[in-house]
């Protein structure tokens, strides 16, 4: 599910991204903006993709944990590679949290996806360490 989410962002498909969410799913962007519900998620991303040359995500899963048989939490780190470049931009490294729910015992959907800036204020060595770790995934 997480890989599909990153792939849909990287291919700039607002529809594919939004369909991974539960109908009442929520997204919290890197800047703290919120998107509530599949329709708002799709509309917001369609506008972003139309107006901005978005960078591609490179992600690494740190943990997957079941909170209940039908609820799972994923924690990951991610970086972004701007279009036309081949290096991670450390200014937009992020910690990502995804909470998924099993719908009707057959399909996992995202209930919450949150991006938190991984700026590590006052600790530039941690920014560098994370950037190097993500750069190795390219």
Beta strands, then each sheet from edge to edge (+ up, - down):
strand 1: 21-28
strand 2: 34-36
strand 3: 56-68
strand 4: 71-81
strand 5: 94-103
strand 6: 107-117
sheet 1: 2+ 1- 6- 5+ 4- 3+
end
